[in-house]
Each structure stands twice: as structure tokens, then as C-alpha cells.
Amino acid sequence: MTPGYEQRSFSDDGARDRWQLVASPDGADGSLTIHQDARLYLARLSPGQTVAQPIARERSAWLQVLRGAVKFHGHDLAAGDGVAIADESAVAVQATVPSEILLFDLA
């Protein structure tokens, strides 16, 4: 496969208190195109805001806290923390302070 390169700016409002698709195999919704069976979602959360994303049965996920602090399944996570997620039908995360998180939906 010939290497490809893309660069795109995503507005702050696109991920404000919701998941925004930023990378996908098909470039859906203006996302960057990656040649992997993965979708990457970004969320910028206000304190107290919760976001949820369904995960298909045969897939897994990785949640990465980029900045701030969140609660996930009763656990407190801070900037730099990551969590592998398997056998879950959805991922729900609540911000405790202004936060930025990245979710990898993986095959």
C-alpha cells in the first residue's frame, strides 16, 4: 500500500461534550482516513458531562485520557491514564473537571 498523509483541523465545538469521529477506514464524517479496522473518537468534556459510545460485540476499545480527569466504571482516571475495554456493549465516561479523551474502537 502506498503511504498516504493527511492533515486536518477539527474545531473545538465538534467534540464539545460529545464524541467526534476523527479517524476511520473510510474517512466518514470528515475524519482522517486510516488503513486499519479502527475508529478514533475525540471528546472535550465539561465537568459533570457524560458521553457514551456503543461497542459492537466482536470489537474492543481503548480509552485514553489526554487531559483532565474522568470516571469510568467507578474508577477515577487522570491525564495519561488509559484503559483496555473488552466484552462491553458500550463505553460511558463522565468528566469530573474539564477533560479531553480519546476512544479507539478496535477490531
Secondary structure, 3 states (H helix, E strand, C coil): CCCCCCCCCCCHHHHECCCEEEEECCCHHHCEECCCCEEEEEEEECCCCEEEEECCCCCEEEEEEEECEEEECCEEEECCCEEEECCCCEEEEEECCCEEEEEEEEC
